[in-house]
Each structure stands twice: as C-alpha cells, then as structure tokens.
Amino acid sequence: MSDVFVILCTFPNPEQARQIGTALVERQLAACVNLVPAVESIYRWEGKVETASEVLAVFKTTRAVFPAFQQALTELHPYEVPEIIAISPDQVAEPYRAWVLNNVALPDQ
C-alpha cells in the first residue's frame, strides 16, 4: 500500500480549478495538481441525467495528509457534493515519492 495518494476531482471551470488547486498546493496539502481541461461529465443529479463540461484536477498528496486535504477541498469547492476520489497506486517511483512526501505537510507542522 502506497503512502502517496492520487486524488481525482472535477470543477465547473478552469478558473475555480486553478484557484482551489493553487490554494491546496500553497497550504502544502498537495504537492502538485494537474488540470485537464474540457472533460464532459454525464451523471445523475436529483433524479435527472445531466451533462456538463468540467475540468478534471489530478492532485498528488499523501495518505497522512488526506483528511486535512479532503476537509479543505470540501470547504473550498463550489459543488454541494464534490467528487473526491483517492487512489492509492501500487507502485510509485522512489524519487517522485520522496518529492511528494517532501512537499506536503500536515497543518501546524
């Protein structure tokens, strides 16, 4: 089990994705965020099938920081129910793993 987490989260537009992604990196709750523009989402909301153009954010953080990351992302995110999916990769290259671990920190550390 890896101590690095990859988090997937969608946003309504590039500006909000960039603003919130930057805030989480500045707070050291994520080491990095990649923004993937122009994804199309098809989903069920309040009993109806909806479609929306969104931006996919791919965050890199750690298992230890994830609870604080999730709390901050939930507070900052404009959606009532933000997509927050944490994936634990089976393998992470050691130099990248070390970089992630050195660039995230629990609050007040």
C-alpha positions in Angstrom: 0.0 0.0 0.0 1.4 3.4 -1.1 1.7 6.4 1.1 1.1 8.6 -2.0 -2.5 9.3 -3.0 -3.7 10.5 -6.3 -7.0 12.4 -5.9 -9.4 13.0 -8.8 -11.8 16.0 -8.5 -13.9 17.8 -11.1 -14.6 21.6 -11.2 -17.1 23.7 -13.2 -14.4 25.8 -14.9 -10.7 26.3 -15.2 -10.6 29.4 -13.0 -12.0 27.7 -10.0 -9.9 24.6 -10.5 -6.8 26.7 -10.8 -7.7 28.9 -7.8 -8.5 26.0 -5.5 -5.6 23.8 -6.8 -3.2 26.7 -6.1 -4.6 27.2 -2.6 -4.1 23.5 -1.7 -0.6 23.5 -3.0 0.2 26.7 -1.2 -1.1 25.2 2.1 1.1 22.1 1.4 -1.9 19.8 1.4 -1.0 18.7 -2.2 2.4 18.5 -3.8 1.0 19.1 -7.3 -2.2 19.4 -9.2 -2.6 18.7 -13.0 -5.6 20.4 -14.6 -7.2 18.5 -17.5 -9.5 20.9 -19.4 -12.6 20.1 -21.3 -13.9 16.8 -19.9 -17.5 16.0 -20.4 -19.4 14.5 -17.5 -22.6 12.6 -17.7 -24.2 12.0 -14.3 -27.5 11.6 -12.4 -28.4 14.5 -10.1 -31.7 14.9 -8.2 -33.3 12.2 -10.3 -32.3 13.5 -13.8 -29.5 12.7 -16.1 -27.3 15.7 -16.6 -24.3 16.6 -18.7 -21.7 19.3 -18.0 -18.3 20.5 -19.3 -15.9 20.3 -16.4 -12.2 20.5 -15.6 -10.6 17.4 -14.1 -8.0 18.0 -11.4 -5.5 15.3 -10.5 -3.9 16.0 -7.1 -0.9 14.3 -5.6 -0.8 14.1 -1.8 -0.2 11.6 1.0 -2.3 9.2 3.0 -1.4 11.1 6.2 -2.4 14.5 4.8 -5.6 13.2 3.1 -8.1 14.0 5.9 -6.9 17.7 6.0 -6.8 17.8 2.2 -10.4 16.5 2.0 -11.7 18.9 4.6 -10.0 21.9 2.8 -11.2 20.8 -0.6 -14.7 20.3 0.6 -14.8 23.8 2.2 -13.3 25.5 -0.9 -15.2 23.6 -3.6 -18.3 25.2 -5.2 -20.2 21.9 -5.6 -22.7 20.6 -3.0 -21.1 17.2 -3.4 -17.6 17.5 -4.8 -16.0 14.4 -6.4 -13.1 13.4 -4.2 -11.7 10.0 -5.2 -8.5 8.9 -3.6 -6.4 6.3 -5.5 -3.5 4.5 -3.8 -1.1 3.5 -6.6 0.6 0.1 -6.2 3.9 1.5 -7.3 5.4 5.0 -7.2 8.9 5.7 -8.4 11.1 6.4 -5.4 12.4 9.8 -6.5 8.8 11.0 -7.1 7.5 9.5 -3.9 10.2 11.4 -2.0 9.4 14.6 -3.8 5.7 14.3 -2.8 6.5 13.5 0.8 8.8 16.5 1.0 6.2 18.9 -0.4 3.2 18.1 1.7 2.7 18.7 5.4 0.1 18.3 8.0 -1.3 21.7 9.2 0.7 23.2 12.0 3.9 21.3 11.1 
